[in-house]
């Protein structure tokens, strides 16, 4: 069972969230989304961070008026944190509505190294 993100991993999660906000403010939506996906990968094993990543994805969907993303984020937002808590996550899943919520995915090499060294 996972409840709290390890202290050593938190800066990497925060860095991705910060980069998302910077790219959003600059109007670079593809890169903003990429940082949300990366934050999701880092945080998906931890209920609060996992839920927060899906919350930001839901907000992103509303902001760009993408009903598919909004509809896809609602169940993820409700269930994602619970799945993290009990340790039943699809490792590497990027969290967007364009990906099946139960599909494991390959973790980018840099994030894999970060997760292995800091989890």
C-alpha positions in Angstrom: 0.0 0.0 0.0 1.3 3.4 -0.9 0.2 6.5 1.0 2.9 9.1 0.9 5.3 10.0 -1.9 8.9 9.6 -0.8 10.6 12.9 0.1 13.3 12.3 -2.5 10.8 11.9 -5.3 8.7 15.0 -4.6 11.0 17.5 -6.3 10.7 15.7 -9.6 6.9 15.6 -9.4 6.8 19.3 -8.5 9.2 20.1 -11.3 6.9 18.6 -13.8 3.9 20.4 -12.4 5.8 23.7 -12.5 6.9 23.0 -16.1 3.3 22.3 -17.0 2.2 25.7 -15.6 5.0 27.5 -17.4 4.2 25.9 -20.7 0.5 26.5 -20.2 1.1 30.2 -19.5 3.2 30.4 -22.6 0.5 28.9 -24.7 2.5 25.8 -25.5 -0.3 23.3 -25.0 1.5 20.2 -26.4 4.4 20.6 -24.0 2.1 21.6 -21.1 0.3 18.3 -21.7 3.6 16.4 -21.9 4.6 17.6 -18.5 1.2 16.6 -17.0 1.8 13.1 -18.4 5.2 13.0 -16.9 3.9 14.2 -13.5 1.2 11.4 -13.8 3.9 8.8 -14.4 5.9 10.0 -11.4 2.9 10.3 -9.1 0.7 7.5 -10.1 1.8 5.2 -7.3 0.8 7.7 -4.7 -2.8 8.6 -4.0 -2.6 12.4 -3.5 -0.2 13.0 -6.4 -2.0 10.6 -8.7 -5.3 12.3 -8.0 -3.8 15.8 -8.4 -2.4 14.9 -11.8 -5.8 13.7 -12.9 -7.4 16.9 -11.5 -5.0 19.0 -13.6 -5.7 16.9 -16.6 -9.5 17.4 -16.1 -8.9 21.2 -15.8 -6.8 21.1 -18.9 -9.6 19.3 -20.7 -12.1 22.0 -19.6 -9.8 24.8 -20.6 -9.2 23.5 -24.1 -12.9 22.5 -24.4 -12.1 18.9 -25.1 -15.1 16.9 -24.0 -13.4 13.6 -24.6 -10.6 14.5 -22.2 -13.1 15.8 -19.6 -15.2 12.6 -19.8 -12.1 10.4 -19.7 -10.7 12.2 -16.6 -13.8 12.0 -14.5 -13.6 8.2 -13.8 -9.8 8.4 -13.5 -10.1 11.2 -11.0 -12.6 9.1 -8.9 -10.7 5.8 -9.0 -7.0 6.7 -9.6 -6.1 7.5 -6.1 -7.8 4.4 -4.7 -5.9 2.2 -7.2 -2.6 3.9 -6.1 -3.5 3.2 -2.4 -3.9 -0.5 -3.0 -1.0 -0.8 -5.5 -3.0 -1.7 -8.6 -1.7 0.8 -11.1 -0.9 0.3 -14.8 2.8 1.3 -14.5 3.9 4.0 -16.9 0.4 4.9 -18.1 0.4 8.5 -19.1 -3.1 9.1 -17.7 -4.8 10.9 -20.6 -8.2 9.9 -22.1 -6.3 8.9 -25.3 -4.9 5.9 -23.4 -6.9 3.0 -21.9 -6.8 3.5 -18.1 -5.6 0.0 -17.4 -2.8 -0.2 -20.1 0.7 -0.4 -18.7 3.2 1.6 -20.8 6.9 1.9 -21.2 8.3 4.5 -18.8 10.6 7.1 -20.5 14.2 6.3 -19.7 14.9 9.5 -17.7 11.8 8.9 -15.5 12.6 5.3 -15.1 16.0 6.2 -13.7 14.4 8.8 -11.4 11.8 6.4 -10.1 14.3 3.6 -9.5 16.7 5.9 -7.7 14.2 7.7 -5.5 11.3 5.4 -4.8 
